[in-house]
């Protein structure tokens, strides 16, 4: 299989506004500094280039959805920064400004007629923003493995959404690939299969790697490759292989590089 590289398009206001209110977008535009930095919370800061980068993340996510839904490519991985899964409807947090996975899901539904979208998040931090956005949406399933307790403090197994469309499978500090694979096979993969999505979106955070400094889960590259292959198998059975993967966290550069390589090689069918 051929790996095709391309530069993402810049996202549009229309794409952002499918998820976030106009008042929120305008507040970010007004806060965006001409020089220096604007601190939004203890760990979320804007520089003069942040807003443009965030729009490119949205654009990359939606471009990947376009290409997968139009059968131009089999699947897609978007190497984006800033990440998105902590961004709630009207609250930036955790390095996140626009919720990229949510904008991708809404784009698939609005532009390509997808009826049901499943989002699987294996970032070590719970995607509180994605859960918040789709809590009351019966047509979007959000599932997550993550260390708990850990930032942002959400993601207990009892958080299930208004339509039982949320699946949280928290892990404990010190867990490794054995517990991760068990959580995927027992709690998450069967639920995605039963949901029958038209598209699977992966919030692909690699900060559950054993080298990462921000958490205490001990995954290795083979675990991410395994999860990727399992999600591809479900996509093949349920939605014609349609899968879009979006980069979330990952803060040890060596661990991140090796994990992304394993993820992409698996997406390529190698």
Residue, then its C-alpha position, 0 to 999 in steps of 0.5 A: x500500500x502506498x503512503x500519500x503525504x499532503x499538507x492539510x487545508x485550513x479549516x473553515x468557520x463553518x466546520x468549527x461552528x458545527x461544534x462550537x458556538x460563534x461566541x466561543x470562536x469570537x472570544x478566541x479570535x479576540x484573545x489571540x495575541x499579536x505578539x507574546x502569549x495569552x494564557x487561557x488556563x494553567x496549561x493552555x496558552x495562545x501565541x500569534x500562530x495558535x489560532x491558525x494552527x488550530x484551524x489547520x487541525x480542523x481542516x486536516x481532520x475534515x480533509x481526511x474525512x472527505x478523502x476517506x468518505x469519497x474512497x480516494x484513500x483507504x484510511x487516513x492519519x492526521x499529524x496535527x497540533x494542537x490536539x483537540x479532545x479536551x476542548x468542550x463546546x465553549x471551553x478551551x483546556x488541556x492544550x486544546x482549542x477546537x475539538x478536532x474529532x468532533x468537527x470530523x464527526x459532524x463534517x462526516x454527517x453534514x457533508x457525507x450523510x454519515x448516520x452513525x459515527x464511532x469515536x475511539x480515544x486511546x489517549x492516556x487522558x480522558x477526552x472530556x470535551x468529546x464526551x461533553x459534546x456528544x453526551x446527548x447525541x444518540x448517533x455518535x458513540x464515544x469510547x475511551x481508555x485512559x488512566x484514572x485518576x488523572x487529568x482532567x478527572x472525568x471518565x469513570x465507567x459510570x459516565x454513559x451518556x444520555x443514550x448509553x452512547x458513552x463507553x469509558x474503560x479506565x485503566x490504573x497507574x502501572x497498567x500495561x498492554x495486558x490490561x489495555x487489550x483486555x479493556x479494548x476487547x471486553x468493553x469497547x470493540x464489541x460496543x463499536x461493532x454493535x453500534x454499526x458506524x458509517x465511520x470510525x474516528x480514532x483520537x490517537x494519543x500516544x501518551x500512554x507509552x511507557x516513556x511518556x512523562x505525563x502519565x503512568x501507563x506502560x504501553x509500547x509500540x506493539x500495543x498501539x499497532x494491535x489496537x489499530x489493527x483491531x479497529x481496522x478489523x471492525x471498520x472493515x466489517x461495519x463501514x467499508x474500512x472507513x477510518x480516520x485517525x487524528x493525533x492527540x497527545x504524546x510528549x516523549x518525542x522518541x516514544x511518540x515517533x516510534x508509536x506513530x510509525x507503528x500506527x501508520x504502518x498498521x494503517x497501511x496494511x503492512 
